[in-house]
Each structure stands twice: as C-alpha cells, then as structure tokens.
Amino acid sequence: MEIGLEEIPARMIAGAEAELGRRVGELLTRERLLGANGKVTTYSTPRRLGVHVEGLVLAQPDTEEQLTGPSWKIAFPKDEPGPAALAFAKKAGVEISALKKIVSAKGEYVGATVQRKGRAAAELLAADLPKEVLSIYWAKNMYWRAGKPERFVRPVRWLVALLDSIVVPLEIAGIAAGNQSRGHRILHGETLVVVGGPSEYLEALRAAYVEPDVATRRHKIRKALDHVTRSIAETPGARWREDEALVETVVHLTEWPTVLYGSFEPEYLALPEEVLVTVMRDHQKYFAVEDVQGKLAPHFLTVLNTQVDEEGRAIIRHGNERVLRSRFKDAQFFWETDQKIGLINRVELLKALTFQKELGSYFWKTEENLRIAKNLAGIASAKGAKLDEEFGLLRAVELAKTDLTTELVKEFTELQGIIGGLYARVQDFDNVVADAIYSQYTPASSGDPIPSTVEGQLLGITDRIQTITAMFSIGHAPTGSKDPFALRRAANAIVKILAESNLPLTLSDVEVAPGERNDAVSAFLAERLSFYLKDVRGFAYDVVSAVLAAGADDVRDAIARAEALTAVRGSKDFLAISAAFKRIKNILRQAAEKGELAALGAPTESALTQSEERKLLAESAQLAARVAELRERRNYAAALEAIAMLRPAVDAFFDKIMVMAPEPELRAARLALIQSVLDGFSGIADFSEIVVA
C-alpha cells in the first residue's frame, strides 16, 4: 500500500513511517492475517508513505467459539425451550436443537458451539486499513475537503493497494485505491507509474526517479557527499563535516538525491565558524567542508532533489553561491554592528525584552539568576568546589542574556548564548566568563556534553532552576504531553550536569537555591532523575525504583548505587534476599495496619526463643556494621555482596519461625527483629522493589 501526498514536512516523515508499519503489523496480527514468517517493511519519501507485507494469509482461519447463555432453568422451564432459549439461539445463529447444557461450579447454563468463518484478507483490509492510516499522529493536521471530517498532514492525492496483482477496494479521503503511483515530480512529470504487484514496487518507482527506501537513500547521499568532496581541487584532502541531523533532514527532503558543491569568498572565514556553519546548515541545508586540519574551508555541499547535466549544475551552483553570499554579508554586517555596543552596556536593554508576561523582563530574570547563583556558589564553595565567583560566575550570569538584544541573535536565534560567548571573547572578557556564557544552553539533549567549567555548569543550573521555579509559581508546570516552556528539558539538563560533573551539589541544594523549597519542583526533579537513570543510563526500571526509594537527592550517588545493584542483581543469593525483603516489608505493612509497630523497641536476644532468630539477630548486626562502613566509603558493590551473605540466616529464619506468633511479647520481638534487618540494609536500595519472578 502506498499513500501519495503533497510534500510532507521532513521532520514528521520518519515517525509517521514507523507508526504506519506498527499499525499495519498490529492490525494483521490482531486479525490473524500475518503468517509465521510474515514481514512488514516500510518506505517513505516527501510525497509518499508505503508499507510492504510479505507472508500475508489470504483469509482468516475458521474458528470455533463456545458461547454461554442464561441459566438452564430460565431457558428451559419444564425442560421445554422458552423465550430466553429462543433469543439465545437466534443471537448465536444456531438451531434450538444445537443448544446444550453446561455444568459449572456456578450452576447449569445454556451453551452453544458456534463456527466462525474467517474473513477474506481483501475484505478486512478494505474495511480497516483506512482507519489505521487516518489514525496516524501528526504534529499538525489539515482539512482540505470542504465539509469532510478527515484530517491529515497533507492532502491525499493517490492511493495504491495491491494484494498480489489484485487491487484492494479501499478508499482514503475520497481517493479510491488503484495500481498507479506517481514518479519524481520534475524528472518523471505527470506520467503515471503502473505497479504490477508488490514485488515490482521498488523497481517501478526507481525507474521513475524515486528511491522509496530510506536506508538506500541515506547511503546514496553519504556516498555522493564523499565523492563530490574528493573532487574539490582547490582544497586537497577536503572532507565534509559530519552532521547526522542534517543528513536525516536531506534524506527526508529528497526522492532522487544528487550532490554538488559550491564555494564562497575566503574573506568570510574571518567570521566565527559557529556563525558560518549555522547559516549553511540551519538556513540553507548545506554541509560545511573542512580541510585536513579540520578548519572550515570556503566550500559547501548541497543535496539536490533532482538530476541535472553539467550546464544545469553550473546554474544551480551559481544560484546557491549567490544566496549564501547574501546571507554571509548579512551576518558580517550584524557582527560588525553589534560590536558598537558592548555586552556590559546591553544589560539595561534587557528591561525592554519580555521573559514571560506574568513574571517580567529578562532584566528581572537576570537579577533573579544573580541571587540564585550567589546561593549556589556559596553552597558549592562550602563543600570544597573551586570557582571564580565574583569575576567569573556572577559576571557571566550578569551578561548571559545580553546577546538577546543583538542583531545577530535576532537573525539567527539558534545562536543565542554562543554569540554572547563569542562577543565576550572579542570584547576582552575573561575566558571563564566567555566560556560560561557560550555553554549556558548545553546540554540541549541527552547526547550533548555538559559545560566544561564549574562556572558554566553553575550558570546552566542557575538559569534553568530559576525558570522552573518561576513557571511553577504561576501555574505553568508541565501537564501530560504539554510542556510549552520546555521545563522537562531544563530539568533533564540540571540532572545531567549534576550526574556528569564534579559539582558537590545535591538536588536539594538546587531546589532551595531560589529561596525556598517547593514540593512540586522537588517531585518534578526526582521524576526527571528517574527518567535519566532509565532512559539515558539504561538501568532497569526495578533497579531505579529500588535505588530512588533509598534516596534520590545525591545524583551521582544514586548512579553509583544503581551500577552496583545492576552488577549483583543476577546472583541467586541476592535474588533470594530481595524476595525475603519483600516478604519482610509485607509482614511489617500488615502489622502496621493493626497498630503493632508503634511501640517496637530494638530487638534483644533475651526476648527471642529460637536459635534461628538469635542467629539472624547476631549475623545481621555484624553485617550491618560492615555494610555501614562500606556505604560510608561508597563501596556499594562490596556492600551488596556482604548483604547477600545474610541469605542462609534469613532462609533459616523464615523456614522455622512464625513471625506473627500468638504471644504478644514474642510477636513484638520478632517484628522488631525483621524491622531492624530491613532498616539496617535498605540504605543502598529498597530490595523489595527488585523483581525476582
């Protein structure tokens, strides 16, 4: 099946292609139409989404279903069929004579065996595939048929649906399926592409200058980038600057990609590389070229969605060079104009720039950031961090947002922070200040590095926690999938900086820095720590739950405990101990519900009567001291191994001892014992959270 569309935005294609494949696969599995060796393959270009299924069953297998109806006495009063029996037989589609008595623990009921004939694949696909296609999620949808209910990312223009060589009679948005696709808009024109069957799909489209396979298109683009770069005679050894995100963008912008290179005047290399690369990548979708030393060369590569001769390439090259030259001239003008007002003189200009209408200007935010940065610097310094507070951190905080008033950032908003750092360097501010400003928005994603300096790390945390607490204070916390102020991303960055730096700060330190602790913000940051441990670091969900239940304040400590727990969780002794702790926790919970834990004291040997419980008391006390010592040194792997050594004593205890003894004094002593075991060994993780089944 292929859905032909007007050009889809590149950023939306990959997700839609994956969702289409998932939906079709789930539909076929659910309806028992996908054979044991069935395979679902997806395709996409800017003008189409496609799915190819191999191993499709032509019809559902017939099934036999057992139906249960009303009670036998109601259906057959005096052993003659009554109205209830007639109604049930009609509903089941069987004769009265086919009804039978079913005897169960609940009584006697009427039953029937019904044969369900499987539906033909073509019939089922025609009915259900359109619903699956129109249910694909798009960030933005549109109506295009007056008075019609369907919405889609772009208007549907054609539809191919073939079961072998037979057209499946389905319809989507008023378009009936056929066997005719469309080729490349320019290279193939309006000539229709006849697809004889699923096995001919790729060949037919490639003959019409369309490469529908994304992986093949990506490989073709990378090979072409390599080949064309090697042909640049002016810069021997040139290479294109790797940019995976840009590769993915051009893959989804093209159907039949080719590559050419162009050049620009070397004088523009006087501008910072960040500016030049941003202009090329973000505004023109050009790849930067560098020399053998990795320095920017005066060339660029562009991926075309067409195929042209040498004359055509020369015309396109000239046009691209002219456009890029104009953009570089603008950047050069803005750079020179911005230098007329120093960053220190731009602080006042922030009063005219709104941060958030309910809160205030960026000048207000800067003052708030300064207050928070002083608090964080004081906490960090008291814990042994070395930093330049007055002339490094605080000056960087003061100037951090001033580049928002510059012409270059107004034109290239994606360079905010970076431009401020570059301007700080050329205006002779200390490198500590410039580096902190430059890196204030990193990390922007989980794959980005954190700022390399203590001052940059503190600036990044300061700016983000101020935004989070301020937005929470006016009711703009994220809800569901809605996060218009990107607060989750800000919190993710705070956690990542704490996790991957040497800052001696905890989440509590960060939370109180704005002035007072907010429970909602605390819970939000804890949830983001859980996300970091599971989705970024890859720890199992039960390991994360166990670790955070024992403490979620010190981020690096939580990581160390998760690493140690992951290393030992597979051992039989440790799994047995985890199961025992789950049992202990359940017993204590039930006892607490009865009010039996309120007056518990410390366990004593004299109150215990059996050797197994006395042995558990002695060994747990000895091991608890050893575990506490190892925890103090953060040698969590050794501590967990020591805890696992408690297994024989715990097993013997539960084999021989009934905790909830009928004697109140003995029951209290045993509850105190298992409470002390739980308390003594739960500081690293709550082992009851570990899944042992």
N, C-alpha and C positions, 0 to 999 in steps of 0.2 A: 504494500500500500504506500502511495506517495500523496502527500497533501501539498499542492502547489499554491504559493502565496506571493503577495507583494513582498518586497525586501524586508526581512526581519532584522531588528537591531542586533548587532553582533553579540552583545553581552548576554542576550537572552537565549541564544540558539543551543548551546551545549546542555543547559538544564532542561530545556524542552525536549531535546532529542532523547536524553536519558529517561525522562518521565514517560515519553511515548513508548519506549521499549519496555519500561517496567509495567505500564498499564496494559499493554498488549499481552505481555508474558503472563501477568496475573489473571487476565481475562481467560486466556486459553487454558491455563492450569485449573482455574476455578470451574470451567465448563468441560474439563476432561477432553480437551482437543489437542493438547500438546503431547506427542509421543515420548517414549522413554529417552530417545536420542534427539528430542526436539531442540532447536536452537533459534534464538531471536537475535537478529543483527539490525542495527540502526544506522541511518545515514542522514546527513543534513548539508544544506548549503544555504546561502542567504535567501533563496527562493523556494526552498522545499524542506519537508521533513519526510523521511522514509523509514519503513520497517520491513524486513525480510524474514520470514519464518520458514525454517526447514523442519521436516518431520511433523507436519500438521496431520491430524487424524480427520478424515473426510466426514465422519459423523460420530456423535457421542455414542458410547456403548449403551445398550439397553440395560435397564436396572430393574431390580425387584425391590419393592418397598412394603414394609409391614405397617399398616395403619391400625390404630386403636381408637375405638369409638366409645359410646356411652356404656353404662353398666348393662350386663346381660338381662337383669330383671326388668329394667326400664325398656330396653329394646325389644325383648321377647316376653311380654306378660303372658302368663299361662302357656309359655313355650310356643306362642304364635307371634310372627313379626308384627310389631306395632309401628306407629308413625316415626318413632326415633330410629328404628332399624331401616325403614324405607328411606329416610332422609340421609342416613349414613351411607347406605348402598349407592344412592344417587350421587352423593359427593365423591365417593371413592371410584365411581364408574364401573361397578360390578353388579351382578345379579344378586338377588336376595339369597339365593341358594349358595352363593360363594362365601357368605359370612360364616364365621366360626367363633367358637367360644375360646377366650384367652383367660387362663387362670394365673393369677399372680398373688403376691403377698398382700396386695391391697384389695383383692376380690376377683370377681368374674366380670369380664368385659367383652364387648363385641370386637372382633378383629377382621381384617381383610388383607389379602396379599394382592398388591397392585403391580402390574407390569408397566413400566415407564419406557416408552420407546425413545431412544436418543434422537436429538435434533440434528439435522444436517449442518455441517460447518458453514456452508454458504448462507443458510438461513439465519443462523445465530450471529455470524459476523455482520451481516447486513443490518441486523437489529441493534447490535450492541457496540460495534466499533465507533459509530459516530458519537455516541455518548462519551466514550473514553477520550476521543480526540478533543471534543469540545470542553472536556473537564481539565485539560492541561493548564497548569498555573502559569500565568504571565504577570510580570510586574505591572504592566499596563495593557489594557484591553481596549477594543474599539467596536462600535456598531458601524455597519456600512450598508445595511439594507433597511430602508425605511419601514418601520412597523414590525420588524422581525426581532425575535428575542436573542438570537445568538450573538455572543461577543467573542472576539478572538484578537490575537496580536495584530494581525493584518488581514485584509480581505482574502478569502479563499478564491482561487482563480481556476484551478483544475484539480482533478482527483483521479488517481489510478488505483484500482483494486482488483487484483487478479488471483484466482485460486487455480494454480497451474495456468492454463491459457484461457480460462473462463472468467468473464467479468463478474465480480461480486456486486449484486444490485444494491449498493448502498448510496446514501446521499448525505452530504455535509453542507450545511448553509446554502441550500438551494442548488448545489453542484452535484450532478449525478456522476458516479464513477464510470470510467471507461478504461481504455488501454492506451491512451495518448498523453504523453508528457510534453514538456517544453525543454528546449535546449538553452544554450547561452543566449542571453537577450541580444547581444551585439553580433557575436560570431556565428550564431545559427539563425537568428532572426525569428520570424513568426512560423517557420516550418514546424509542423507537429512531429513529435518523436513517438513512433509506434513501438510499444513494448510487447513482444510476443508472449512473454511469460516471465516469471520471477527470475529464472536463471539467465535471462537476456537483459535484465535491467541495467546492470553496470555497463555492459558493452554498448547498449543503445545510447546511454547518456554520454559516455566518453566519446562516442562518435559525433555527438552534438556539442562537444566542447564543454562538458560538465563533469567534474570529478566529485561524485557524491560521497565518497568515503573520506571522512575527516582525517584519519590517520595517514592515508595516502597523500592527501592534500598537504598536510603538515610536513611530511617527509619531502615532498616535491619542493616546497617553499624553502626548507632548510638547505637542500642540495643546491637550489638556484642561488640562494644568498652566498653560499660558499663559492660557487663557480664564478659568479659575477664579481665578487670581491677580489678573487685572484686575477681578474682581468684588468684591475686598476693599475695602469702602468706608472702613473705619477707617484704612487706610494707602494714600493715593493714590500712584500710581506704584510700587506694590509689585511685586516680581519674585521668582520662586522661584530659590533659589541652585543654580546648575548643579552637578550631581553625576552624572557619566556612569555611574559604577559602580552607583549606586543606581537609575538609570534601567534599566540592564540587569537588575538584580535584580528589579524590579517587572514588567518585561516578561515574565520567566520565572516569575513568581508568578501571572499572570493569564491568563484566556481571553477575558474580555469586560470590559476595564478602564473604569472611570469614576473621576473625581477629585472630592474635596470638601475644603474647608478647615475648620480649627478654630482656636481661639485659646487662649492661656494668659495668666495674670496677668502684667502688665508687671514686677512686682516680681522675677520670676525672671531678668530681664535683668541683674540685678546679678551673677549668676554668669558666669564666663567663657564666651565664645561656644563655645570648644572643647568644654566640658562639655555645654552645651545642644544643640549640633549632634550630638555623639556620641550622646546619649540619643535624640534624634529619629531620626537616620539608622540607627545600628547596632542599636538595641534595638526601635524601633517601625517602621522603614522609612518614616519621614516625611521629607518635603522641608522644609528651612528656608526661611523667607521673609525678605527683606531690603527695607529702604526705598530711596529713590532715592540715598541716600549710601552704600549698601552695608552699613549696620548692621543687625543682626538685629532683626526686628520680632516682636511677640508673636503670631505665627500659624504655622501649619504646614499642609502639604498631604499628603493620604494618597491612595493609589491603591487603589480597591476592585476586587474581582473579582466585581462584581455590578452590577445596575442597580436603583435604588430610587426611590420617589416622594419628595416633599418631607418628608413625615412620617418616612419611613424614614431619610432623610438626617439629619434632626434627631436621631433616636435614635442613629444611628451616630456623629455628630459629638460628641454628649454623652458617649458611652462612650469615644471616643478622647481627649477632653479630660480626662476623669476619670483614665484610665490615665496620660497624660502628666504630669498634675499630681502624681500619686503618685510618679512617677519623679523629677520635679524636686525634690520635697520630700526624697526620699532623698539626692539629690545635694547639696542645700543643707545637709542635716544633716551629711553626711560632710565637706563643705568646712569647715564651722564646727568640727566635732570635731577634724579633722586639725590645725587651727591651734594647738591646745593643746600640741602637741609640735613644736618647731622641727626643721627638717631636720638641723641640726648635732647635735641630741640623738638623732636616729634612726640615726646611724651605728652605734652599739652594737647596735641592734636587728637589724642585718643578720647578726649572728652566729647568730641563730635561723632564718635563711632560707637554705635549701639552694640553691646554684647547680647543683652536679652531685655526686651522692653519692660518686663516686670522687675528687673534687677538693676539695670543701669548700663553705663558705658564701659568701654574697655579700659578707661582710666580707673573707674571703680574696681574693675576686676584686677587691674594691676596692683592697686592698693591692698586688696584682699590677698592677692598672691604674695605680696611682700610680708604681710602679717603671718601668713601660714608658713612661708619659707623660713622666717626667723624662728618660729616654733620648732619646725622640723630640724633646722640646723642645730638648735640648742640640744634637742634630744640626741641627735646623731653624734654631736661633739662629746656630750656627756658619756656616751657609750664607746668613745675611742676613735670615732671617724676623724680623719684629717681632711679639712677643706678650707678654702679661702672664702669665708663668709661675706665680709663687707665689700671687698673689691672684686670678688668673683661671683658668688651665688646671687647676692642681693642686687648687684649691678645688672647681672643677666636677667633677673626677674623684672627689674625696672624697665629694661629695654626690649623684653621678649616680644611684645605685641606691636612695637612701633613700626615694623615693616608693613603692617596692615594699612598704613597711611601712604605707602609708596606707590608710585605709578606702575612699577614693575610687578608688584604683587597684585595690584588691581587688574592688570592684564593677564598675569599668569598666577592665578590663585593657588595652584598646587605647589607653588614655590614658597609659600609663607613659612617663616622660620628659617628656611635655607637662605633666603635673601637677607634676612636680618643678620644671620651669622656671617654671610659674605660681606655685607656692609660694615659690620663691626670690625672685621679684619682690615678692610681698606681705610677705615677711619681710626686705625691705630688703637683700638681697644685691646686689652689683654687677651691672649689666646684662650684663657679659661672662660672669659665672657663670651667670646665669639663661638667657641665650640659648644657651650651650653645652649646658646640661642639656636645655633644651627641644628642641633639634635633634639630640640624640645618636643617635637611631634613623633619621635620614634620611641618605641616601636609602634607602627601603624597596624601591624598584623602579627600573628604568632610566629611568622618566619623571619621577621625583621630583627636585627641586633638592637640591644639597648644602648643608650648613650654611654660613651666610653669613659666619661669623667664623673666624679662624685657630684660636682656642681650641676652637670647636665641631668644626672639621674634625679637629683632633688628638685630641680626645676620641673622636670617632667611629671613627677609625683605631685608637686605643689599645684601646678596648673590643672591637673585632672581632678584631684580631690576637691579643689575649690569649685569646679564646675559641677561635680556630682552632688556635693552637699547643697550648693545653691539651688540646683534644679529640684532636688528632693524637697527642699524647704518651701517651694512654691507649687508642689504637687505634680511635678513632671518626671516622676520615676518611670522607668520602662514598664510597659504592661504587655504581656503576651509577645506578639511579634513586633509590636510598635516600640521604636526607640529613636524618635526623631532627632534627639540631641547626641546620639551615639555614646550614651553613657556606659553601655556594656563594653564597648571597645576601649573607653577610657579606663574602666576598672580592670579590664584584661591587661592593659599596659602597666598599670600600677603593680599588679600581681607579678607580671613577668619581670619588671625591674627589680622587685624585692627578691624574686627567685634567682635571678641570674647575676646579681651584683653582690658586692660585699657590704652594702649598707647595713648597719646594725639596727635596722628598724623593723618593727612588727606591724601587723595590720592595725592593732590598737593605737600605736604611735601615730599612724597616718590618719586614723579616724578622729582622734582628739585634736589634731593639729589645727583644724579650723576654729576651735574654741570649745566645743563640747561634743560629746559622743552622741550619735544618732543611731538608735537601734535599727532603723530601716536601712541605713547606709551600712552598718555592720553586717547585717544579714546579706545585703547585696554583695559586699566584698567577699564574704565567706562563700557565697554561691559561685562567684567568679573564680575563687581559688579551687573549688571543686571542679569547675569546668577546665581550668588549666591542668589539673592533675590528670583528669580523664582524657580530654580531647587533645591537649598539647603534648603532655608527657606520656600518655598512653597507659596509665595504670588502670587495672581492673576496677569496676565500679564498687565491688565489695571491699577491696583494699582501701579505696578512697574513703568510703563510708566509715570503715574501721579506724583509719588514721584520724580523720577530722572529728570523730566522736571523742577522741582523746585529746584534742586541742587543735585549733585552726588559726592560731594567732601568728606564730612564727613560721613564715612561708618556707624558708629553706629547711627548717627542722621537720616540717611536715613532709617535704620531699624526701629527706633522708630516712624518715620512718617508713614511708611508702616503699622506698627502694629495698630496705631491709625486709619488710614484710613480704614483698613480692619474691624475694630470694628464698625465703624459708617456707612459704605457704604450701608448697607441694609435698612436704615431708609428712609421713604418716603420723608421727608423734605430734606435729604441730596441728594437723587437722583434727586429731583426737582431742587435743587441748582446746581447740576452738569450739568443738562440739560440746565439751564439758562446760566451757564458759557460757555458752548459750543456755545450757541446762541450768547452771547456777543463776543466771540472770532471770530465767523464767520462774524458778523457785522463789527467788527474792521478790520478784514482782507480785506473785500470788500472796506471799507473806505480808508484803506492804499493804495490799488491798484489805487484809484482815487486821491491819494495825499492829503487826507483831515485830516491826523493825524499830519502832520509835525508841524503845528503852534498851536496845542492844549495846553491850559494852565490848571490850576487847576479849577475844577468846582466851581461855585459860585451860591448861592441861588438866587441872583438877576437876573441871566441870565435864570433861569428856570421858566416856567409859570404855570405848573400844580402841584396840591398838591401831586400827586403820585411820581413825580420825586423829589420834595423837601423832601418828607418823606424818599425816598431811600437815598438821599444825607445825611440827618441828621442821620438816623439809621446806614448807612454804616460807617460813620465817627466815630460814637460812638463805634460800634462793632469792627472796625479796631483797635482802641486803645486798646480795651480789648484783642483782638486776638494777637496783638503785644506783650502785656505783658505776655500772656500765652506762646507764642512762645519762648520768652526770657527765661522762666523757663522750656522750653521743655515739657510743659504740653499739648501735642498735642491733646489728646482725648478731653479735655475741650475746646481747641481752635476750634476744628472741630464742636463740639456741638454748640459753640457760632456762628460759621459761618452759621450753619443750621437755626439759629433763624432769619436769614435775608430773609427766603423764602417768608413770607407774603408781605414784601415790594417789593421784586423782582417780584413776581407774579402780584401784582397790577400795577407795572410799565409797564410790558410787555402787560398786558391786556388793558391798557388805553393810552399808549404813543407810538407814532411812532418816533423811533429814527431818521430815515433819513427824517426829516421834510424838506419841500421845502425851508424854510427860512434859509439861510446860518448861521446866528448867532445862531439860536435856534438849528440847527443840530449840530453845533460845541459844544454847551454847553452840549447837550445830549451825544455826543460821549465822551466828557471829563468826564462826569459822569460815564458812563459804563467803561471807561478806568480806572478811579480811583477805581471802585469796583473790577475790575479784578486785578489791581496792589495790592490793599490792602489785598486781601485774597488768593493770589496764592503763598505765601511764603512756605506753607507746602506742597502743591501739586498743579499740574495743573489739576483742577477738570474737565476740558473739555475732558481729556483723559479717564474719567470713562465711561464705557459702561452702559447706562441706559435703553436700549431697552429690 
